[in-house]
Amino acid sequence: MTTAAKTRSRAAGRSSAGQASEADASRRAFADGARFYLQQTPRQLPSRFLYDALGSALFDAICHLPWYRITRGERRLLVRHAREIGRALGAGGRVVELGCGNGEKLATLLTHAGVRHPRAHLIDLSGSALQHAARALEGLDVRVTTHHGTYDEGLLALPPEPAHPTLLAFLGSNIGNFDPPGASALLGVMRGALRPGDALLLGADLVKPERDLLLAYADPLGLTAAFNKNLLVRLNTELGADFGLDGFTHRAVWNRKASRVEMHLVSRRTQAVAVPGAGLRFTLAAGETIWTESSYKYQPEDIRRLAEAGAFVQRKQWIDDEARFALTLFEAS
Ligand code: TRP
């Protein structure tokens, strides 16, 4: 039995009490986050709450949209440069992926890398994503371990690996969802989990024309709007809130100065809302927004600067011109 299969059967065999306490813990974290962030000015909800089972499925669908080019651009780079990336891993090495999502990025890399018997350690906040990822890697010559938790928790819980190199993969444009101080801090935690000579593979989306950015984050089919509004569905179903979905509009804004696309839920009218599970009651003014996500866009040399400030040295940078997306390979110094 492969470890991937073991992970699955363990999940399937988990007691219903265990599942209930996991759901309780996730609801409590959501309630705490909603209580704190919805009272900030401007009101906010952290983007990690986007990825429940439905949100993860909607995001997978977004990755197929013609206007969202990140996933395909990165896939082209992973296929083209897999052998060279695989050399950073060596035989018996391990890949650690933060935010593995459905596992397709890593499956693409390992399929083309030609590395023998690698091990994969997957870290994700979403239990359903971990199950999909373990399944996506089934049938490849890889032993999979999963860690359900935040990036920081997963990195701190990483077992030491004295005998083989580690390749830490942080793909998609996940780094883009951190503000600059947050990105630097996360790179510090990543570096702390690695030894000199280990590698970091970092995906990052590049600055491109505003029109392309807005089409990627406010698509004409309305999938991104549904993905964003799913946060309101979660507030209703998990925390007993009473948001009317027709009372909100999805809006993406390119903030050129901060180099980020901001995602908002805009209140279409003045409305009183209640989130009983978070002990909250407030009034939203017409046009007031709940800020749900930022996606920072980089210049190629910003990516180098960011990682080199955190004790990494750039080894290679590949750019997909069609998607304007960069994959950068660093070595821990
Ligand atoms: N990490 C993805 C990105 O920044 C997440 C994402 C894509 C997203 N589309 C979104 C988040 C729309 C919120 C709303 O590209």
Residues whose N, C-alpha, C, O or C-beta is under 5 A from the ligand:
A	BS01	LIG	S173 N174 A216 T224 M263 E293 S295
